[in-house]
């Protein structure tokens, strides 16, 4: 007995199917089913939701999601070696698990999901940030997902929830906090994984806001923030001079001193600056 269902322990599953973790795929397997169930619970009530999972591997978190009552789990797995193990889980939960052999960066999963949709994943380290940015920057808002419950390297998690004035504060914090409520809900040491990564991990829960906190054009805001933090040691009048000769006036109109640096500027002030930039273009 595994503790959450009648399927074998994950170590037995990995041994049976020869599933050694591959560094090239960013794989670090979480084998403690108590932990995977705990992560699943951080996503809240799942009974009326479809859940998208990226990189399920041998299926520890998948099992946690299904045992927690998810209406349906759509699991995208790039590693074909994992498919037989996931098929065994699908057989144990008839009609509730769909597995697609696919690259999450290349497949649009929406045709396989019915709202409300939650995304829950122990993301492969090599694609986690890119996927998060895509989910935070859709063409329309609110997004198709109601919440994201995602595991990252601890350093990335801290960048998502960082406040102005901290070294971790940057583009990722602004993109996340502009449109979502973000918080770290769980921390995991390297020893929780097989093989152990060199860094600690953390689970971040992001709840989509019905609309952005402050008005701004998404593309203009993204451009301004990227320029500001690409040269974060420079004063803003220098890092943003490529916007136009009026950049100092725009900064002052937004309530920002041109001598400030990007990490000192609040989300609200960046949004005000984006509006000033848009008005001058």
N, C-alpha and C positions, 0 to 999 in steps of 0.2 A: 504493500500500500504506500502511496506517495504522500498522503496527508491531505491533498485537495481533490484527488480523484482516484480511480482504480487503475490508472496507467502506471507503468514501471518508473522507478526513480530515473532522473535524467542521466546520471552516470551510466546506468545500464543501457539507456537509449543511445548514448554517445558511443559506448563500446560496441553495441550491436551493429550500428550503422557506420562505424569508422569515421566519426565526425570530429576529427582534430580541428581546432580553430585555425583559420588561415589569416595571417597578418595582412596579406594583400587585400582581403575583404573587410578589414577593420573588425574582425570577429574577436570578441571576448565573451564567453558563455557564462551566464549566471545560472548556477545549478541548484541553488537553494530554493525550493518551491515555496517555502514560507516567505522568502523575500519577493519572489515574483508575484505571489498573491498580494503582498503588501503594496507593491507598485500598482497593481491593478486596482486596488481599493482607492488609491490616491486620485483616480479618475472620476470617482463619485459613482452614482447609480448608473448602471449600464443596461438594465433590463429593457429599456425602450430605445436603445441606440445601436446603430451599426458602428463597429470599431475598426479603424484602419491600423494595422501593425506593420512596421517596416523591419525587415531583417529578423524574423523570428528564430532562425537557427534551429536548434532541436525542439523548440516549442515551450520552454518554461513559462514565459510570460503569456503565451497563447493559452496555455492551460489555466493560468490564473484568471485571465479575462473571461474565458468560458465558464469556469467554476464560479466566477462572480456574477454570472447571469447575463453576459452580453447577448443581445438579440442575435447578432451575427458578427463574426470576425473575418475581415478580409486581410490575409497575410501575404505580403509581397516578399518573396525570397529569391535572391539572385543565385544562390549556391544550390545547384541541383542535387548535391549530396544529401541535403536536408529534407528533400521532398518525401521520401518514404516514411521518415519519422513523423512528419506533419500529417501524412495520410492516415497514420494510426490514430492521431488525435481526432481527425475529421470523422473517422469511423466511430469513435467513442462519443462524439457529439453530433449525431446525424442532422444534416441540414443547417448547421450553425457555423461551420468553418469552411471558407473558400480560400484555397491557396493558389496563387499565381506565381509561376517562375518568371520574374520580371525585375528590371532595374527601376527602383523608385524614382530615379531622376529622369526616366524616359517614358514612364507609363502614367496616363491620367486615369486614376482609379474610380472616378465619379460614376461611371456607368455601371459599376459593380456595387454601389452603395446607395442606401436610402436614408435620407435625413430623418431624425437628427444624427449627426456623425461626430464621433470623438476619435482623436488620434492618440494612440498609446504605443510607445516603442522604446526599446533599448537600442538607440540608433547606432549603427556602425560609425565609429569615430571619424572615418574619412569622408562622410557625406552629411553628418549631422547638422552642421551650421548652414550649409547650402539649402538643405530641405527646410529648415526653420525659416530662413529668409523668404523662401518661396511661399510658405504657408502664411507668413505675415504680410506679404505684398501682393495679394490677388488684385485683379482688375476692379472687382466690386467688393464692397464691405457693407454689412457683415459677411464673413466668409462662410464656406460650406460647413466648416467645423465649429462646434461650440466650445471645445476645449482641446488643449494639447497637454499630454502628460509624457514627458520625454526625458530620457537619461542622456547626460552629456559628461564629458570630462568636467571635473569640479571647476576648473578655470573658466570654461565656457559658460557653465551655469551662473557663475558669479558675474560674468559680463552681462548676462541677460537681465539680472535683477539689480545691477549697480546703480548707485545714486551719483549725482553730479559731485565733482570734487575728488572722486576716487580714481585710482589708476585703472580700475576695471571698466570705468564708464566710457562708453563709446557708441559707435553706430548701432551695435546689436541691442544695447539697452534702450536706445531711442526708438528703434523699429518695434521692439517688443512692447515697451510701456506706452507707446502712443495709441496702440489699438487693443491692448490686452492688459489684464491684471496678472502679473507674473510673480511667482514666489517659489523658493526652494522648499520642497516638502520632504525630502529624504536624502541622506548622505550614505555612501557605500565605500568601504575601504577596498584597496586593490585585491586583498585576499578573498573577497566575495566572488571573484571571477576566476574562470579557467580559460586560458592562462591568465595570471594576474597582470594587469597593465601596470605601467610605471607610475600612474597617477591615480588619485582618488576620483570618484564619480559622484554625481548628484542628480536627483530627479527634480525637474522643474515643471510646475503646473501653470499653464497659461489659460485663462478664461477670456474668450473674445468679448470685447465691449460692443454694445450696439452701434456705437459710432466712435470716431477718433476723439481723443480727449480735447484737442484744440484744433481749430480749422487750419488746414494747409493742403496744398496740392502734393500728393504723394511723390511724384517724380521730382518736383522742385525741392522738397524737403530732403529726399534721398541724396540729391546732388549736393546740396549745401552741406549736409552732415558728412558725406564722404570726403568732400574737399577739406572741411574743417579738421577731421580726424586723421586724414592722410598725412598731415603735417602738424600733429597735435602739439609739438613743442613750440611752434611759432605762434605769434600773436595773430588774432583772427584777421586783422587788416592785411596781414601778409599771406596767410594761408588761403584767404578768400579773394585775393586781388584779381584772380582770373575771371570772377563773375562780372566785373565791369568797373569803370572808373568811379562809380557812385557807391562802392561797397561800404566806405566809412559812413556815409549818410544813411545807408540802409541799416547798418549796425546800430547807429545812434537812434534811429526811428523805432527800432525794435527793442530799445532799452538795454542794449549791450554795448559795453565799452570796447572800442576797437583794439585796445591793448590786452583784453582778456584772451585766454586760451580756451580751446574747445571744451576741455573737461570741466571748465567752470560754468558752462552755460546750461541752463535748465532745459528740459523738454519744451516747456511753454515758450521760452525765449527763442529756441530754435524754430518753433512753428511760426512765431511772430516774424522772425527773420525771413523765413520761406515766403510768407505773404508779401513782405517788402520787396524781396527779390523778384517775385512774380509780377508785382505791379510795375517794376522798372524795366522788365524785359520787353 
